[in-house]
């Protein structure tokens, strides 16, 4: 395959990944990495490096709008970024020395879990009862606007959420994905944040988490501009269009189809990892 054809295929694949990732909430990395490794034969370490760059770009582009609207809880984001950043650096270091086949197996398992979490019905938490003492100490409780009304909420189980974020950050650095499903568990299910706040705050954090692990991959020479550039442009363009389409589209059926596709790719990744051992 020529360089030009490779670039075009990656660009189109990244665009589709960014578009579908934006519509379903899974992010583009879950499509990009299988595309590069399974279809184009790229080493998984370089695929992860390219995916990390795309995560930084998409997070930076969309996070600003949510912060401006006042939905993102910046204090929670900055607090939990301590955990995700430490985890991301540790995960990236482990990825350097871990056999690529093991990474493929872990990636496949996380993809299946993410697909299941996408189909799971979201429950909105916005209670003011039983605020955590750590939330009071760090002043993490907040509010967000919705249809002109300011909704207040209390944050719970801060230590448990912090530990889950440490794990999510480790997987982000190891696999080059946003680990949005694990971050939703931490903020939505454990810390009991309203769904809008947890998703927008998670998006705000992803760029910083990815940037931390990108330093390790860049130092090891595993971020190839020839791969990362078309991936970044394609995912960013697709995600931008997807965010606009999302406002006018019902994505329930799309999520089911996407979950099936992601599960298929996950099984392929697991099979590749096992067969290569």
N, C-alpha and C positions, 0 to 999 in steps of 0.2 A: 504493500500500500504506500502510495506517495505521501509526502508530507502535506501537500495541499488537500488531498482527499481525506487524510487522517484528521486534519484541522476542521474540515467541513463537517465530517461525521460527529466529531466531539462537540462542535458548536451547536449542531442541531439536536444532538442527544441531551446536551446540557440545557438548552432552551426548553425542551420537553420536560426534563427533570425539574427545572425551576418552576415551570407552569403548574405541573401536577403537584409538586411539593408544596407550593403556595396554597393551592385549592384544598389540599387534604390536611395540611399542618404537619406533615412528616419531614419536610425539607428536601432539598435536591440531592443531598449526599446519598440517600438510600437508593437512588437510581444511578447516579453518576459512578459510584465505585463499582457496582456490578457491571455497568456498561464498559468501563475501562478495562476491568480485569477479565471478565468472561468473554466479551465480544471482541475487544481489541488487543487482548493479551498484555496489557500494561502491568508491570509489577505492582502489587497491592500497596507497597509503601509509597510509591509515586502517585498512585491513585488517591491515597489518603491525603498526601501533601496538597494535591490539586483541590480536593474537596474542602480542605481546611481554608484555603484562600477564598473559595466561593462562599463559605459560611461567614467569613469576615465581611465580605462585600455585601451580601444580602442583609445581614444583621445591621450593618451601619446604615444601609439605605432605608430600611423600614422602621428602625427603632426611633429615629428622630421624630417621625410623625406621631407615634404613640406617646412619646415624652411631651411633645407640644400639646397634645390633647389632655394631658394630666391623668392618663390611665395608668401608666407605668409607675410602680413604687420604686423610686431610685434608691432610697435607703435600704430596702430589702435587697435590691439588685447588687449594690455595692458590698453589702454585708456577705451575701452568699457567693459573690465572685471570689472572695478569699478562698472558699472551699473549692470552687470549680477550677480556679487558676492553679492551685496546688495540685489538684487531681489531674488536670490537663497536662501539666509538665511531667508528672510521674508517669501518666499513661503514654505520653510521647516517647519518654526514655525507654519504657518497657517495650514499646513497639519496635524500637530500633534493634533490640536483641531477640525479640520473640520470632519464632519461625512463622513465615508467611501463611502456612497452612493452618496453624492455630488461630491466627488473626481472622482468616476466612471463616472458620467455624464459629468463632465468637461473634463475628459480624452477622452471620446468618441467623444465629439465635436471637440477637438483639433486633434484627429486622422483623422476625416473627412476632416478638413481643411488642414492637412498635405498631405493627399492623393490627394486633388485637386491641391495643390501647386506642387506636384511631376509631375502631368500630364501637368501643365502649361508650355508653351514653354519659355525657358530662353532667355533673351535678354542681350547681352554683352554690358556693358557700359565702355568706355575707352576714354572719351573725356577729354580734358585739359581746357575746357572753364568754366568760372565762378566758380573758386575755392572758397570754403567757407572761411570766415575770421577766423573762429575757426580752420579750417583745417590748415591754414597758421600759426596761432599762435602756435598750438601744433605740427606743422610739420608732418602732417598725409599724405600728398601727397607722392606718391611713384612710383615705376616701378616694372615690373616683366619680366622675360625672357620667350620668346616663339620662339622656332626654331632658337635660336641663335640671336634673335633680342630683344632688350630691349624696352618694351612698357611703356611709362609714362602715368599716370592718375592723375586726380584731385578729391578730396573728397568734397562732397556737403552736405548741410543740417545736419551738425554734431549734433546740439541739438535735432532735431527730431529723428535721428538715436539712440542717447543716451537714449532717453525716451522709444523707442521701445525695446531696449536691456534690459532696466529695467523690462519691462513687460515680455520679453522672459525669463529672468533670474528667475522671480517669478514663471512662469509656469514650468520651469525646476526643481526648488526646490519643487514645489507642486506635480508634476506628475512623476518626476524621468526620464524624457526624455531629449534629447539634445535641443528640440525646434528649430531644424534646419530651419524649414519653416519660423518661425518668424525672425530668425537671417538673413535669406536670404532677407526678406522684408526690414529689417533695413539697411543692407549693400549694397544689390543689387538694390532694388527699391528706397529707400530713399537716401542713401549716394552715390548711382550711382557708386559703385565700379565694376571693371571688374569681370565677373562671377568666374574665376579661383581664384582671390584674395579673393572674399567674401566667397567662400566655404572652402578654405584652412584656412583662418583666423578664420572662425566659428569653424572649427575642432580644431584649436589651442586653442580656448577659452573654449571649452566644458569641458575639464578636470578640469580646475581651477574652473569653475562654479559649476560642480558636487561635487568637493572636498569641497567647501564652505557649500553646503547643506548637504553633508554626515556627517559633524561634528554634526549637529543637530540630524539626524537619529541615529547616533552611540551613542550619549548621551542618547537618549530615548530607546536604546536597540533594535532598529528596523532594524538593519543590522545583519541578522542571517548567520553565516559562512556556515552552512549547505546548505543554499539556494544561498548565494552570491558566494561561491567558484565555483560550477559547472556552474552557470550563467556566471561568469567572464571568466572562461576557455573556455566555449563553444562559447561565443560571440567573444572573442578575436581571437580564431582559425578561426571561420567562416569569420570574417571581414578581416583577413589576406589573406585568400584564395580568398575572394570576390574581394579584391583590385587588385589581379593579374589577375583574370578572367575578370575583368572589362575592361582591356586594349585590350582584344581580342573578346569581346562580344558586340553585339548591344542590348541595354537594353530597347528600346522603348516599345516592346510588353510585356516584363517582368514587366515594370512599370505599365502597364494597368492592368495586372493580379494581381499584388501586391496591387495596389490601390483598386481593387474590394475586395480583401481579407481583407485589412485593414478597409475598410468601413463596411464590414460585422461584423468584430470584434468590431468596434466602436459602431455599433447599438446594439450589444449584451451587451456591457458595459453600454450603456445608459439605455437599458431595465432593466438590473440588478440593476442599481442605482435607477431607478424610482420604480420598483417593491419592492425594499427593504425599501423605504421611508414609 
